[in-house]
């Protein structure tokens, strides 16, 4: 189950746990609607107002992850090259993404395709589930 934190009208956090979502009703409804369509394979990208990134680097990383196409993957090394950063700096930043799935940090993998550093619940199993979900044929 997904839960959301909306600050003002911006989606600030997504988490996988028991507990209530917080924020304005319309924004919570729209977030739920778009995630439901994603899991039905009727939506491949999200159009939600996101809370501002904390730093310029986090904004660059968020934009990079959002630009990875549905069912696509990029390595930490590719991320580092694109953002002109050392890959060890990007890897934890992907794992600290406060808006998993919507900002698709699950599409950034370690070298050799190793799955780790997912910011959502259950780390590697959830990341693998999301990648498998996207790789499955659309009905």
C-alpha angles and dihedrals in degrees: 000000000000123000126190141205115208118190114194097326097322127103104238105171143009122195138174110226144086114291142085127290115239131215144044118347100231094052092046090049093050093048090051091046093052094045091049090053090047091055090046086054090241094115129044101179137030131237104196132133105253126203112256115272115252097233137019089249092053089050090052092047092048091051090048093051093046089052093057104105122243109279090013128120137202127192125235086248092056089048091051092049093049093047094038092236135123108269093232088064093053098046097067090040090060089050090052094055106135094203106052121184092014089058093037103224086152087075092065111084135178122256113295090026094284111165118225143114099059115161096212131079121305093010108221099023092053092045090050090048092053093047091048090047091055093044093054116097116265110247 
